[in-house]
Amino acid sequence: MTHLSTTPSYDQLPIIDLSAADRGPQARSLLHAQLHSAAHDVGFFQLVGHGITPDETARLVAATHAFFRLPEADRLALDNVNSPHFRGYTRTGDERTGGSRDWRDQLDIGAERPARAPGPDEPAYWWLEGPNQWPAALPELRTEALAWIDRLSLVAARLLRELLTSIGAPADFYDPVFGAHAHPHLKLVRYPGSAGDGAGQGVGAHKDYGFLTLLLQDRVGGLQVQREDSRFHEVPPLDGAFVVNLGELLEVATDGYLVATNHRVVSPAGATERFSVPFFYNPRLDARIEPLPFPHAATAPGVSDDPTNPLFAEYGYNELKGKLRAHPPVARRHHAHLLAPTPA
């Protein structure tokens, strides 16, 4: 397959229409060329033609807004410090990225499963499986959030297969690491405006550590992506689109041929609120991610090396590492034995 190179334009990310996969060989071939270029050159794109209806989106957005309108006491009743599984509500300023405070609050939701405490011979990442925390005053939130996880898991699975096909890899190569025991993650996020101390970090620069992220953002803006010129560029909101980015597992699996890209959110000005709903398409916690066989492997540049962020063969260790760093109160309360000792 021919790989298309394009002159970078920083005014907008590439726009990919997933429905082209159903419009015959020529349209699907063009889709694959566009996906190949976006995933190899940028690591980010806007996804349309995904099949999620405006009504489905409106219901989730309404439930998200209703959650953040609940009295603070109702939200704090779901404080994630009460969950050894890192589920629940994080108040503004309690999450960290790159060691610095993120100025946002959020509700973390995953697959609804029984609490699991790993045995003495089991990996500690099994702590990440467990029940969610839901507001009693808003039962529709549980319905809409879990339905969203199911729907976006299907979209992401289809997108991943088309993406693998676009670079000449077997479309179903990673199917076994997902399935019924995959570990999807959903965040409902509010950025309440600028921090009182003037810090502009809504969320600090980072890469995601799974396979794919599908982000629903509102019209306020603030998401920025680090492009080929090493500068952070705004991602203009596009109605009906998901902002998609590749996670570190795909970069590792392709030895750097596909790229996971740094991105951040700058807090909106003043008291302006911004809402976003990122969905993370992650494999089973115990999945070992094998190298992807594909014809461009010989030209892969290698994975970017960050000594402060080692990547592990089993996915669960990567997510646990991220959670321990991002949520210090939860880590100290429930998992102190997993934290590195403080130097004397």
Disulfide bonds with the S-S distance in Angstrom:
none
